Amino acid sequence: MNKLDDLTYLKSEAIHLLDKHGRNVANQILTDSRFCKWTGSSKPNLHHYGNGGLLKHTREVVELSLDMCEKYKDT
């Protein structure tokens, strides 16, 4: 996946899964031109460090959350 694919995916999930307030917050973050550049951590040896790290981390969390919802929906 590339950054544009990740961003498109997150925007589409926000529309379907969040209430109006959540969509507004997600939209502010996802449309910030700096979001795709932000790092996921402050040190090079940590989780998702570097350009695009936060975007990658965010997508992984959303996907994991959706997978867990699907797995446990009947429990």
Secondary structure, DSSP 8 states (H G I E B T S, - for coil): --HHHHHHHHHHHHHHHS-HHHHHHHHHHHT-TTGGG--SSSSTTSTT-STTHHHHHHHHHHHHHHHHHHHTTT-
